[in-house]
Amino acid sequence: MKTKFVAPILWLSILSLGHGMTLDAVLNKTLENNPEIQRAKANLEAASGRRIVLRSVAWPNVKLNLPAGVQGGDRGGSTKTRLFGFVRGSLTQPLINAAIPHSFRRGDIEVLIAEQQLNLAVEQRLHAARLSFYSAAYNRELLSVREKQRTRLDENVASQNERYRAGVVDRSAFTTATVEARELDPLVENARRGYSAAQLQMAEFMGVALSSSTTLPAPDGELAFTSVIVDLGSETEAALDRRTDVKLARLLVRAANEDERIIAAGYYPSANGIISGDYIPVTGIHREGSTSRTQDFTGSEIREAAAYTWQVIDNGKVGGAVLKAQKAREINEVELHKLEAGVGRQLSQIRNDLEGIETRYKSFATGTDNAEQTAAAVQQNLGSGLASQLEYRLAEGSYLKTQTGLLEASYFNNVARAEWDRATGRYFQFAEDVH
């Protein structure tokens, strides 16, 4: 059995700048090094061993003993002391056992469950790494926007200070300009902290060992807005077929059903074929408990037999376990129905979010150029005394708001499309080739 991962194309809208780590590189590192994914891979190997255990109910049970020793004394006219050794073996083969077909199916399901659990771990970690990448890119760009805005306000502070010293304006203009500039300081620091936190999250999902000399991963690219048009009906139907959590829930229902059948098989009769024999290289070895030579080992022996069992009364040992297994199966069925019913609602919510974000983005995109031109004109008029400090403050505040709003809309668009990929099952899928 060979296993591999197949990666469908995701809607990744990052404009590369040629520095740092691209989103593809972050996802690949996460896939290779993330501890949760590595643990899920190890569990898949363990499931293969579990399948062997479940299938062993149908395999023959072989036992082999090698007795040896020394035998001597006066018995039946023989006084010779002899060394002896022989081979004693037995083979038990189930002939009729109602649990065999269910055990075979349960073993196969065990591996399928482990595969889907690996799928789910991969999906969750890749999705989290993708969101942390978007968060890092957003906070980095937000930091850049706010630092540029603060630079402009600091330039205004310097200009007002010069005009105050020249006696053109009073001290209140200089004070107001200083207050406006310093109001941006906490916003700049918040963006800086958000960027560092997102970098740490990326490093954690990528399995990077952090130390004093470790350089945190930096995102390569800028957030780009992408308009999305979706067919909710077809996407919902496809999601029910593709989604890892839905597949896993269905497998858990099947597993619980097979567990119930395996336990219930205790009510049915079973038959085993038994072959046992002794191989003796020499003769004249006394059998334990024998009283004459006629009862001694005279050569190799083979005996065949059949055993038939049927336990009718079990005091609830089987029946009670069946009820517990039935309860577990019913709970799994309810959870599956809830999950399947929620897929359509989840996709509908994400579609509505995408539409609302697009409307918001277009609104900010329309006002950004106007806000920038207004801010530049007011700044020029302020320098020549044709505009007040209040007008300048309002213009700069409007420009910062539109820039921030445009960036937020791009960020939320990328996050919503990532959620759409996850909800429709477009992340990495596990594939199995049997040779």
TORMARMAR-995367 format. One line per 3 residues: number of its first residue (from 1); their letters; for each residue x, y, z of C-alpha. Coordinates in Angstrom, 2 decimals, m for minus. Example, Ala and Ser with C-alpha at 12.3 -4.5 7.8 and 13.67 -1.06 7.14 Angstrom:
// residues 2
1> AS> 12.30 m4.50 7.80; 13.67 m1.06 7.14;
//
This chain:
// residues 435
1> MKT> 0.00 0.00 0.00; 1.40 3.41 m0.99; m0.03 6.60 0.41;
4> KFV> 0.22 10.12 m0.86; m1.46 13.52 m0.65; m3.28 15.09 m3.56;
7> API> m3.65 18.87 m3.43; m6.50 20.52 m5.35; m5.91 24.09 m6.56;
10> LWL> m6.91 26.60 m3.89; m7.95 30.18 m4.50; m4.82 31.83 m3.14;
13> SIL> m4.76 35.56 m3.93; m1.37 36.77 m2.74; 0.70 39.11 m4.88;
16> SLG> 4.34 38.01 m4.58; 6.97 40.57 m3.70; 9.98 38.26 m3.97;
19> HGM> 10.90 38.28 m0.27; 10.05 36.09 2.72; 7.94 32.93 2.46;
22> TLD> 5.16 32.45 m0.03; 1.88 30.92 1.01; 2.71 27.70 m0.86;
25> AVL> 6.01 27.43 1.05; 4.22 27.93 4.37; 1.67 25.21 3.51;
28> NKT> 4.38 22.79 2.39; 6.42 23.32 5.56; 3.29 22.83 7.65;
31> LEN> 2.50 19.59 5.82; 6.03 18.29 6.37; 6.78 19.38 9.94;
34> NPE> 3.59 20.04 11.87; 3.50 17.81 15.00; m0.25 17.15 14.80;
37> IQR> 0.06 15.94 11.22; 3.01 13.74 12.15; 0.99 12.23 15.01;
40> AKA> m1.92 11.50 12.65; 0.48 9.73 10.26; 1.73 7.55 13.13;
43> NLE> m1.88 6.72 14.05; m2.44 5.57 10.47; 0.39 3.07 10.83;
46> AAS> m1.11 1.87 14.12; m4.47 1.37 12.38; m2.84 m1.05 9.96;
49> GRR> m1.72 m3.15 12.92; m5.19 m2.94 14.41; m6.61 m4.34 11.17;
52> IVL> m4.35 m7.38 11.51; m5.66 m7.97 15.04; m9.29 m7.72 13.93;
55> RSV> m8.74 m10.11 11.03; m6.95 m12.68 13.19; m10.29 m14.15 14.25;
58> AWP> m10.40 m15.98 10.91; m6.80 m17.15 10.89; m5.61 m20.54 12.18;
61> NVK> m4.17 m20.75 15.68; m0.94 m22.77 15.66; 0.85 m23.95 18.80;
64> LNL> 4.19 m25.75 18.93; 5.84 m27.30 22.02; 9.25 m28.94 22.29;
67> PAG> 9.29 m31.14 25.45; 12.68 m32.71 26.36; 14.20 m34.49 29.35;
70> VQG> 15.75 m37.63 30.80; 13.82 m40.78 31.60; 15.11 m43.83 33.52;
73> GDR> 14.42 m46.41 36.23; 13.19 m49.98 36.51; 9.83 m50.20 34.78;
76> GGS> 8.36 m52.98 32.66; 11.73 m54.76 32.25; 13.58 m51.64 31.12;
79> TKT> 16.36 m50.17 33.25; 18.02 m48.03 30.61; 18.27 m44.31 31.21;
82> RLF> 17.34 m42.40 28.04; 17.40 m38.81 26.79; 14.26 m37.89 24.97;
85> GFV> 12.76 m34.98 23.05; 9.80 m34.66 20.72; 7.65 m32.12 18.95;
88> RGS> 4.04 m31.56 19.94; 1.88 m29.29 17.79; m1.73 m28.31 17.32;
91> LTQ> m3.71 m26.28 14.79; m7.14 m24.82 15.38; m9.01 m23.41 12.38;
94> PLI> m12.35 m21.58 12.77; m14.89 m23.20 10.48; m18.03 m21.31 11.42;
97> NAA> m17.89 m17.93 13.22; m20.48 m15.20 12.68; m17.98 m12.49 13.71;
100> IPH> m15.52 m13.14 10.86; m17.08 m11.02 8.05; m17.78 m8.14 10.44;
103> SFR> m14.22 m8.29 11.81; m12.82 m8.09 8.29; m14.97 m5.06 7.45;
106> RGD> m14.20 m3.45 10.82; m10.48 m3.82 10.19; m10.77 m2.10 6.81;
109> IEV> m12.88 0.70 8.31; m10.27 1.18 11.02; m7.69 2.11 8.36;
112> LIA> m10.19 4.32 6.52; m10.96 6.16 9.76; m7.25 6.74 10.38;
115> EQQ> m6.87 8.05 6.82; m9.70 10.52 7.25; m8.36 11.57 10.64;
118> LNL> m5.08 12.29 8.90; m7.01 14.23 6.24; m8.73 16.21 8.97;
121> AVE> m5.47 17.00 10.78; m3.90 18.14 7.51; m6.92 20.28 6.67;
124> QRL> m7.09 21.92 10.09; m3.37 22.72 10.27; m3.12 23.95 6.69;
127> HAA> m6.18 26.13 7.20; m4.78 27.56 10.42; m1.39 28.20 8.77;
130> RLS> m3.14 29.90 5.85; m5.11 32.19 8.16; m1.97 33.06 10.12;
133> FYS> m0.26 33.95 6.83; m3.14 36.25 5.90; m3.09 37.78 9.37;
136> AAY> 0.65 38.44 9.13; 0.28 40.01 5.67; m2.66 42.14 6.85;
139> NRE> m0.96 43.42 10.01; 2.25 44.13 8.10; 0.37 46.23 5.53;
142> LLS> m1.71 47.85 8.25; 1.51 48.75 10.07; 2.88 50.27 6.87;
145> VRE> m0.28 52.36 6.29; m0.32 53.68 9.84; 3.39 54.43 9.89;
148> KQR> 3.05 56.41 6.65; 0.12 58.28 8.15; 2.12 59.02 11.30;
151> TRL> 5.01 60.29 9.18; 2.68 62.73 7.45; 1.33 63.90 10.78;
154> DEN> 4.87 64.30 12.16; 5.71 66.42 9.13; 2.67 68.55 9.95;
157> VAS> 3.88 68.87 13.56; 7.25 70.11 12.33; 5.55 72.54 9.94;
160> QNE> 3.26 73.92 12.66; 6.21 74.25 15.02; 8.08 76.35 12.46;
163> RYR> 5.02 78.53 11.84; 4.52 78.93 15.58; 8.14 80.03 16.03;
166> AGV> 7.69 82.47 13.13; 4.61 83.87 14.83; 2.23 82.89 12.01;
169> VDR> 0.02 80.66 14.22; m0.57 80.42 17.94; 0.63 77.62 20.16;
172> SAF> m2.71 75.77 20.02; m2.14 74.83 16.36; 1.20 73.24 17.23;
175> TTA> m0.31 71.47 20.26; m3.25 70.15 18.25; m0.94 68.81 15.53;
178> TVE> 1.18 67.06 18.16; m1.87 65.44 19.77; m3.08 64.22 16.36;
181> ARE> 0.29 62.62 15.60; 0.56 60.94 19.00; m2.94 59.48 18.70;
184> LDP> m1.58 57.16 16.03; 1.17 55.74 18.28; m0.99 53.07 20.00;
187> LVE> m2.52 52.09 16.62; 0.94 51.59 15.15; 2.03 49.48 18.13;
190> NAR> m1.13 47.37 17.97; m0.41 46.57 14.32; 3.20 45.76 15.18;
193> RGY> 2.14 43.37 17.96; m0.44 41.77 15.68; 2.22 41.18 13.03;
196> SAA> 4.61 39.58 15.53; 1.83 37.36 16.94; 0.87 36.18 13.44;
199> QLQ> 4.52 35.37 12.70; 4.71 33.28 15.86; 1.57 31.41 14.86;
202> MAE> 3.02 30.68 11.43; 6.22 29.37 13.00; 4.20 27.16 15.37;
205> FMG> 2.10 25.60 12.60; 5.21 25.09 10.44; 6.94 23.24 13.29;
208> VAL> 9.79 25.75 13.51; 11.93 25.33 16.62; 12.15 28.80 18.15;
211> SSS> 15.33 30.05 19.80; 17.09 33.35 20.42; 18.69 33.13 16.96;
214> TTL> 15.55 32.08 15.08; 14.25 34.47 12.44; 10.48 34.49 12.39;
217> PAP> 8.91 33.68 9.01; 7.70 36.73 7.09; 4.93 36.57 4.48;
220> DGE> 5.92 37.15 0.88; 3.17 39.02 m0.91; 0.34 41.47 m0.46;
223> LAF> m3.33 40.75 0.09; m5.40 41.00 m3.07; m9.18 41.18 m3.34;
226> TSV> m10.85 38.55 m5.56; m14.52 38.61 m6.46; m16.21 35.22 m6.05;
229> IVD> m19.40 33.98 m7.70; m20.64 30.61 m6.42; m23.43 28.19 m7.25;
232> LGS> m24.71 27.30 m3.79; m26.72 24.25 m4.88; m23.94 22.44 m6.74;
235> ETE> m21.32 23.45 m4.19; m23.40 22.09 m1.32; m23.86 18.76 m3.07;
238> AAL> m20.15 18.54 m3.87; m19.21 19.48 m0.30; m21.23 16.56 1.08;
241> DRR> m19.13 14.24 m1.09; m15.75 15.91 m0.48; m15.70 17.10 3.12;
244> TDV> m13.37 15.17 5.37; m15.42 15.60 8.54; m18.54 14.24 6.80;
247> KLA> m16.61 11.24 5.49; m15.20 10.60 8.94; m18.64 10.82 10.56;
250> RLL> m20.01 8.30 8.07; m17.13 5.93 8.78; m17.73 6.20 12.52;
253> VRA> m21.35 5.15 11.97; m20.20 2.16 9.90; m17.60 1.23 12.51;
256> ANE> m20.16 1.36 15.33; m22.49 m0.84 13.28; m19.77 m3.45 12.74;
259> DER> m18.81 m3.33 16.44; m22.42 m4.06 17.32; m22.52 m7.01 14.92;
262> IIA> m19.24 m8.44 16.22; m20.55 m8.37 19.78; m23.92 m9.82 18.75;
265> AGY> m22.10 m12.70 17.04; m21.65 m14.17 20.51; m25.26 m15.38 20.27;
268> YPS> m24.47 m17.59 17.27; m22.85 m21.02 17.33; m19.25 m21.47 16.25;
271> ANG> m17.27 m24.50 15.09; m13.52 m25.06 14.98; m11.50 m27.77 13.28;
274> IIS> m8.63 m29.09 15.42; m5.57 m31.08 14.36; m2.98 m32.10 16.94;
277> GDY> m0.01 m34.42 16.75; 3.27 m35.58 18.26; 6.47 m36.28 16.41;
280> IPV> 8.79 m38.67 18.29; 12.26 m39.41 16.85; 12.74 m42.58 18.99;
283> TGI> 10.50 m45.24 20.51; 10.28 m46.62 24.04; 9.51 m43.27 25.68;
286> HRE> 6.98 m43.68 28.42; 3.86 m41.55 28.26; 3.07 m39.65 31.42;
289> GST> 0.63 m41.64 33.56; 1.10 m44.90 31.60; 1.51 m48.23 33.49;
292> SRT> 2.79 m50.51 30.72; 4.72 m50.50 27.49; 1.54 m50.79 25.49;
295> QDF> 0.73 m47.24 26.55; 4.16 m45.81 25.60; 4.87 m43.55 22.62;
298> TGS> 5.51 m45.82 19.71; 5.89 m43.20 16.98; 4.38 m40.04 15.54;
301> EIR> 0.69 m39.46 16.07; m1.86 m37.19 14.42; m5.36 m36.64 15.77;
304> EAA> m8.23 m34.76 14.16; m11.29 m33.36 15.87; m13.97 m30.70 15.67;
307> AYT> m15.32 m28.49 18.45; m18.77 m26.90 18.42; m19.88 m24.22 20.89;
310> WQV> m23.04 m22.24 21.36; m23.45 m20.02 24.40; m27.15 m19.38 24.77;
313> IDN> m27.30 m17.77 28.21; m24.73 m15.09 29.01; m26.31 m13.12 31.92;
316> GKV> m26.22 m9.94 29.85; m22.49 m10.12 29.05; m23.19 m10.08 25.31;
319> GGA> m26.64 m8.55 25.35; m25.61 m5.61 27.52; m22.58 m4.91 25.37;
322> VLK> m24.79 m4.98 22.27; m27.06 m2.32 23.77; m24.06 m0.12 24.53;
325> AQK> m22.76 m0.52 20.99; m26.21 0.24 19.60; m26.37 3.42 21.67;
328> ARE> m22.96 4.52 20.37; m24.09 3.88 16.79; m27.28 5.89 17.25;
331> INE> m25.33 8.81 18.73; m22.96 8.74 15.76; m25.91 8.70 13.36;
334> VEL> m27.46 11.75 15.03; m24.14 13.64 14.84; m23.80 12.71 11.17;
337> HKL> m27.29 14.00 10.35; m26.58 17.26 12.18; m23.30 17.69 10.32;
340> EAG> m24.84 17.00 6.90; m27.75 19.34 7.60; m25.40 22.13 8.64;
343> VGR> m23.28 22.08 5.46; m25.80 24.04 3.40; m26.33 26.63 6.12;
346> QLS> m22.60 27.09 6.56; m22.00 27.61 2.84; m24.94 30.02 2.63;
349> QIR> m23.49 32.07 5.49; m20.05 32.25 3.86; m21.59 33.26 0.53;
352> NDL> m23.48 36.09 2.25; m20.24 37.16 3.95; m18.43 37.22 0.61;
355> EGI> m21.16 39.37 m0.95; m21.17 41.80 1.99; m17.38 42.08 1.97;
358> ETR> m17.37 42.79 m1.77; m19.90 45.59 m1.33; m17.80 47.06 1.45;
361> YKS> m14.61 46.81 m0.63; m16.18 48.60 m3.60; m17.41 51.36 m1.30;
364> FAT> m13.96 51.97 0.17; m12.28 51.64 m3.24; m14.52 54.40 m4.60;
367> GTD> m13.74 56.76 m1.70; m10.01 56.09 m1.39; m8.86 58.26 m4.30;
370> NAE> m11.14 61.11 m3.27; m9.97 60.92 0.34; m6.32 60.94 m0.73;
373> QTA> m6.77 63.93 m3.03; m8.73 65.82 m0.36; m6.08 65.15 2.27;
376> AAV> m3.30 66.33 m0.06; m5.21 69.51 m0.93; m6.04 70.31 2.71;
379> QQN> m2.40 69.75 3.71; m1.27 72.18 1.04; m3.86 74.74 2.07;
382> LGS> m2.89 74.30 5.71; 0.69 75.22 4.89; m0.47 78.41 3.21;
385> GLA> m2.97 79.24 5.95; m6.07 78.59 3.83; m7.26 75.60 5.88;
388> SQL> m7.74 75.08 9.60; m6.15 72.41 11.76; m9.62 70.88 12.25;
391> EYR> m10.09 70.53 8.48; m6.70 68.90 8.20; m7.50 66.50 11.03;
394> LAE> m10.80 65.49 9.45; m9.21 64.99 6.02; m6.36 62.88 7.37;
397> GSY> m8.76 60.86 9.51; m10.99 60.17 6.51; m8.00 59.12 4.40;
400> LKT> m6.72 56.75 7.09; m10.20 55.29 7.54; m10.63 54.55 3.82;
403> QTG> m7.13 53.04 3.55; m7.69 50.87 6.60; m11.18 49.88 5.45;
406> LLE> m9.90 48.88 2.01; m7.16 46.76 3.58; m9.59 45.15 6.04;
409> ASY> m11.99 44.28 3.23; m9.16 42.55 1.32; m8.17 40.66 4.44;
412> FNN> m11.72 39.54 5.25; m12.17 38.52 1.60; m9.14 36.24 1.78;
415> VAR> m10.28 34.79 5.12; m13.80 34.16 3.81; m12.46 32.41 0.71;
418> AEW> m10.24 30.26 2.92; m13.32 29.35 4.96; m15.14 28.57 1.72;
421> DRA> m12.35 26.21 0.63; m12.53 24.48 3.97; m16.33 24.25 4.03;
424> TGR> m16.44 22.81 0.51; m13.64 20.30 1.15; m11.07 21.77 m1.24;
427> YFQ> m8.04 21.19 0.97; m5.55 18.34 0.65; m7.10 14.90 0.29;
430> FAE> m5.62 11.53 1.17; m5.26 9.03 m1.66; m4.43 5.34 m1.50;
433> DVH> m2.93 3.23 m4.26; m3.06 m0.52 m3.77; m0.44 m2.56 m5.63;
//
